[in-house]
Amino acid sequence: MSHKRPLQELSLLSDKFEGSMLSDSHQRNKQKSRECLGGLDNENTPTELIQEWSPPHKHSRVVIKGKENQGNKGRRFVLARRSRKSTQFTVAVSCWDSLPDELLLHILSCLPLRDLLRMSRVCKRWHRLAFDETLWQSVDLVGITQLDCALGQVLTAGVKRLRCPHTFLGEPHFTKKGHLHVQHMDLSSCTASPSVLLDIMSRCRELNHLSLEGMELSDGIIQSLAENPNLEELNLCGCSGFSADVLGDMLRSCSRLENLNISWCDFSPDHVKAVVDNLACSMVHLNLSGYRQNLTMEDLKTLVERCPNLQVLDVSDSVLLTTDCFTVLLELKELVNLGLSRCYLIHPASLADLETFPSLRTLQVYGLVQDSYLPSLKKGLPRVSINSEPFSRVARPTPVDLREHRMWNMRCRLKYRL
C-alpha cells in the first residue's frame, strides 16, 4: 500500500466520504468520472481527452463555387469553424494557471472538505496546493465508520486539530517520517489495536488535549504520552492495559496537566495510589470515580494535599469514603463541583454540612439520596445545584452532542457531512 502515489491514496479517502451515501446510479456516474479523470495525472490534459469532452464538430463546408476555383479544378477549399467551447476551456485553464499560489490557497480555504478533495484531482499543482498545511489545520471526521490510509494522510498533512470518535482505525500507513503537528485529538471510543494506536501516539510531541476514552492501551502508549510536556487535558475514562508504574511516570512528566478523567479504568489499588501520589499541583478538574474499595480515605488525604487548587472533583462509587471525608475536602477552598454518587457510607443527613463549603455550587449524589429527601436537602443547601449533571464533563471533548462540530469548545473547519 505504501508504494501508491499520494493521489491514488487520496482516492481512498474520497471514496469513503462519498461511496456509502450515494445510490447505485450515482456510483456508476462517479466511476465514469474517475475514468475520465484518470488522464489528469499530468498537468497537460491529453488532446484525446479534450476531444472526448468537446461537443461534436460541425461538418466542414466545401466551397467550389466562384471564379477563384475555376482555375484550380483539382483543388477544393475547405472552411472549418473552431469549437467555441474548446477555446473557452483553454482560456479558463490559462487564467487559473496565471494565479499565484497564495491566491489559490485563499480560494481553496473557502471550500468544504468534499470539494477540496475533488479539486485535488484536477492536476499536480492543485493536488499540491489542496494538501497544503494551511488548509488542514482542523478536521472533523465524525460519521466516518472506518479510516485506513486516509488517517495517515490527514495526520501527515499538518493537521493540528482532529476529531474522529467512534471510528474503526485500520492501518494508517504513514508515508512520511517525523513527528506529527497534532495538538488536539479526539479518538474517544475508537476501535484500534494497541500497535496501531502506538504508531500514532509515538509520533506526537505537541499534544495539548487528548481523549482516548474506552480504548485498550499499553505501556508503550502511556510512555508516548509522557513525551508531551504541554499536555493539559487528558481523558482516559474506561481505558485498560497499562501498569501502575508507567502511569505514575507519565503523570510526573506531564507537569502541566490540569484536567484529568481517569475514571472507571481497569485499576488495582496500586494504580489508584500511582495517580494520587503523582498528580501535578496544577490539577483543577479531576474525575477519579468508579474505584469502589480501591480508593481509601488515606488516598483522598494525599490527593487533597497534592492538589489544593481543585475546583471539580468526582469520587463517586468510592464505598470506603465516610462522612469524615468532609473535613478533608474542606481544605479545597476553590471546590465548585463535587461528585459523591453511590458513596453509601456517607449518611444523607450529613450532606447538610456541605453548607460550610464557601465555593460549592453543584453536588452530584445520585443513588445516595432518595427522591423524597431531595427537597429538604435543596432547602438546606440553597446555593447548591443538586443532581444537575448526570454525566461528568471532566476532560471530555463533546459530552453532550457528537453532531456539534466542536471539541473542547474549539471548532473544526473541514467537516465531514452525512
Residue pairs with C-beta under 8 A, 6 or more apart in sequence:
1 9
1 149
1 171
1 173
2 173
2 175
6 127
6 131
6 153
6 175
7 41
7 120
7 121
7 127
9 149
9 150
9 153
9 173
9 175
10 117
10 120
10 121
10 127
10 131
10 150
10 153
11 34
11 121
12 148
12 149
12 150
13 117
13 149
13 150
13 153
13 154
14 114
14 117
14 118
16 144
16 146
16 147
16 150
17 113
17 114
17 117
17 144
17 416
18 30
18 114
19 27
19 30
21 418
22 30
36 49
36 52
36 53
37 121
39 45
39 46
39 48
39 49
40 121
40 122
40 123
41 124
42 123
42 124
43 123
43 124
43 125
45 93
50 86
50 89
53 89
54 83
54 85
54 86
54 89
55 83
55 85
57 81
57 83
58 81
60 78
60 79
60 80
61 78
61 79
62 76
62 77
62 78
63 69
63 76
63 77
63 78
63 79
64 76
64 77
69 75
69 76
69 77
96 104
97 125
101 129
104 126
104 129
105 129
105 132
105 134
105 135
108 116
108 119
108 129
108 130
108 132
108 135
109 134
109 135
111 119
112 414
112 415
112 417
113 139
113 414
113 415
113 416
114 416
114 417
116 130
116 135
116 414
117 130
119 126
119 130
120 126
120 127
120 130
120 131
121 127
131 153
131 157
133 157
133 158
133 181
134 158
135 414
136 154
136 157
136 158
136 159
136 414
137 158
137 159
137 160
137 161
137 413
138 159
138 160
138 161
138 162
138 410
138 411
138 412
138 413
138 414
139 154
139 159
139 161
139 162
139 163
139 412
139 413
139 414
139 415
140 163
140 164
140 405
140 407
140 412
140 414
140 415
140 416
141 147
141 154
141 162
141 163
141 164
141 167
141 416
142 163
142 164
142 165
142 166
142 402
142 403
142 405
142 415
142 416
143 416
143 417
143 418
144 164
144 167
144 416
145 167
145 168
146 167
146 168
146 170
147 164
147 167
147 168
147 169
147 170
147 172
148 170
148 171
148 172
148 173
149 170
149 171
149 172
149 173
151 164
151 169
151 170
151 172
152 172
152 173
152 174
152 175
153 175
154 162
155 162
155 172
155 174
155 180
155 182
155 200
155 203
156 174
156 175
156 176
156 180
158 181
159 180
159 181
159 182
160 181
160 182
160 183
160 184
161 182
161 183
161 184
161 185
161 407
161 410
161 412
162 182
162 184
162 185
162 186
163 185
163 186
163 397
163 398
163 405
163 407
163 412
164 186
164 187
164 190
165 186
165 187
165 188
165 189
165 190
165 211
165 397
165 398
165 402
166 188
166 189
166 190
166 402
167 187
167 190
167 191
168 190
168 191
168 192
169 187
169 190
169 191
169 192
169 196
169 197
169 200
170 196
171 196
172 196
172 199
172 200
174 199
174 203
178 203
179 203
179 204
179 205
179 206
180 200
180 203
180 204
180 205
180 206
181 206
182 204
182 206
182 207
183 206
183 207
183 208
183 209
184 207
184 208
184 209
184 210
184 407
184 408
184 410
185 204
185 207
185 209
185 210
185 211
186 209
186 211
186 397
186 398
186 407
187 197
187 210
187 211
187 212
187 215
188 211
188 212
188 213
188 214
188 235
188 396
188 397
189 213
189 214
189 215
190 215
192 215
194 216
194 217
194 218
194 220
194 221
194 241
197 212
197 215
197 217
197 218
197 221
198 218
198 220
198 221
198 224
201 221
201 224
201 225
202 220
202 224
204 224
204 227
204 228
205 227
205 228
206 228
206 230
207 225
207 228
207 230
207 231
208 228
208 230
208 231
208 232
208 233
209 232
209 233
209 234
209 397
209 407
209 408
210 225
210 228
210 231
210 233
210 234
210 235
211 234
211 235
211 395
211 396
211 397
211 407
212 221
212 235
212 236
212 239
213 235
213 236
213 237
213 238
213 239
213 261
213 396
214 237
214 238
214 239
215 239
216 239
216 240
216 241
217 236
217 239
217 240
217 241
217 242
218 241
218 242
219 242
219 243
219 246
221 242
222 242
222 246
222 247
222 250
223 246
223 249
223 250
225 231
225 234
225 250
225 254
226 249
226 250
226 253
226 254
227 253
228 254
229 253
229 254
229 255
229 256
230 256
231 254
231 256
231 257
232 256
232 257
232 258
232 259
233 257
233 258
233 259
233 260
233 395
233 408
234 254
234 257
234 259
234 260
234 261
234 262
234 395
235 261
235 394
235 395
235 396
235 397
236 260
236 261
236 262
236 265
237 261
237 262
237 263
237 264
237 265
237 287
237 395
237 396
238 263
238 264
238 265
239 265
239 266
240 265
240 266
241 266
244 268
244 270
244 271
244 273
244 274
245 274
247 271
247 274
247 275
247 278
248 274
248 275
248 277
248 278
249 278
251 257
251 274
251 275
251 278
251 279
251 280
252 278
254 280
255 280
255 282
256 280
256 282
257 279
257 280
257 282
257 283
258 280
258 282
258 283
258 284
258 285
259 283
259 284
259 285
259 286
259 394
259 395
260 279
260 283
260 285
260 286
260 287
260 394
260 395
261 286
261 287
261 392
261 394
261 395
261 396
262 275
262 287
262 288
263 287
263 288
263 289
263 290
263 314
263 392
264 289
264 290
265 271
265 290
267 291
267 294
268 294
269 294
271 294
272 288
272 291
272 294
272 295
272 299
273 299
275 288
276 288
276 299
276 300
276 302
276 303
276 306
277 302
277 306
279 286
279 303
279 306
279 307
280 307
281 306
281 307
281 308
281 309
282 309
283 306
283 307
283 309
283 310
284 309
284 310
284 311
284 312
285 310
285 311
285 312
285 394
285 395
286 303
286 307
286 310
286 312
286 313
286 314
286 394
287 312
287 314
287 339
287 392
287 394
287 395
288 295
288 303
288 313
288 314
288 315
289 314
289 315
289 316
289 317
289 318
289 339
289 341
289 392
290 316
290 317
291 317
291 318
292 317
292 318
292 319
292 320
293 319
293 320
295 315
295 318
295 320
295 321
296 320
297 320
297 321
297 322
297 324
297 325
297 328
300 315
300 321
300 325
300 328
300 329
301 328
304 310
304 328
304 329
304 331
304 332
308 331
308 332
308 333
309 334
310 332
310 334
310 335
311 334
311 335
311 336
311 337
311 359
312 335
312 336
312 337
312 394
313 329
313 332
313 335
313 337
313 338
313 339
314 337
314 338
314 339
314 364
314 392
314 394
315 321
315 339
315 340
315 343
316 339
316 340
316 341
316 342
316 343
316 364
316 366
317 341
317 342
317 343
318 343
319 342
319 343
319 344
319 345
320 345
321 340
321 343
321 345
321 346
322 345
322 346
323 345
323 346
323 347
323 350
323 353
325 346
326 350
326 353
326 354
329 335
329 338
329 357
330 356
330 357
333 358
333 359
334 359
335 357
335 359
335 360
336 359
336 360
336 361
336 362
337 360
337 361
337 362
337 363
337 364
337 389
338 354
338 357
338 360
338 362
338 363
338 364
339 363
339 364
339 392
340 346
340 351
340 363
340 364
340 365
340 368
341 364
341 365
341 366
341 367
341 368
342 366
342 367
342 368
343 368
344 367
344 368
346 368
348 365
348 368
348 369
348 370
348 373
348 377
351 363
351 365
351 368
351 369
351 377
351 381
352 377
352 380
352 381
354 360
354 363
354 381
354 384
355 380
355 381
360 383
360 384
361 383
361 384
361 385
362 384
362 385
362 386
362 388
362 389
363 381
363 384
363 385
363 386
363 387
364 386
364 387
364 388
364 389
364 390
365 386
365 387
366 387
366 390
369 377
369 386
369 387
374 386
374 387
377 386
378 384
378 386
391 399
392 399
393 399
397 407
397 408
398 404
398 406
398 407
405 411
405 412
405 415
406 412
